[in-house]
Amino acid sequence: KAQPPLSGAEERMSRTFCNPMLEGADPFVLRHGDKYYLYATNAEEGFRVYSSADFSAWEDCGMCLRAGDAIGKKWFWAPEVMERGGKFYMVYTAEEHLAIAVSESPTGPFVQTQKKWLSGERAIDGHFFCDDDGTVYLYYVRLRDGNEIYVAELDRDLERLDEAHETFLVRAEAEWECRDCRVTEGPFVLKHGGKYYLTYSANHTRSPDYAVGCAVSRSPRGPFVKAAYNPVLHRNEAANGVGHHSFVRSAKGELICVYHRHFDLHTFRPRLVCADRAEFVPCARGDDILVIHGPTAAPQRAL
């Protein structure tokens, strides 16, 4: 017997998403309007962008940044986008240097009127963080003695990085961070309960032990104290090589961690984009604990 069609609300409740979602690495998701926009390391000549209303189905919106429209000819990695003053700013890595390109739309095209690097020194994995007072900080990775994470302020126009006052934050030191190379990378900051939670990935991305850690500070410039419960996202029977993540809030306020994993338990590439829910759990004797409920491979309720 034919079943009656689902109402709009019932249809939305019936939708799910399941990891992995897309091919790509170093993913970042921007929520703008009624859509989510997903950027990643996913093209040799720039970046593709995808959109979705609920993480269930993703539409390929094409190339949002192409080599030639901004500085850089190869090694396009780790794009991240921030909306500010009606414009969209993308910080990205190319040729192991950082740059910022601008667009009128989250789907691009992102371009530079003056093709220039943010820094003459090598740096990768830029992350925008806008504090409550409007100050915009850029967190990034210097390729010094392995990969180390630093922070510096950006000017109001997001064109210049105050490298003269950059601050060192963390490097790989703990046993779980040094199983394959001395690497800390992919920084992302969440502000919660008046504290700054710096999350980062450690080990080489090729390693099954690539994983995410967390450090907490009272200031965006640190000092950051690494959490005793690290790592907060690591390999299990569902996936390995999990890391280089970002966070996004759903329209209903749910915290979502988006990250990449290895292709399967035995093969590194191509890396695949995944997402799992996260939350802060109250702790009676210290800072709230960041919990990421993953990696998973079972269907999840769509956003």
Disulfide bonds with the S-S distance in Angstrom:
none
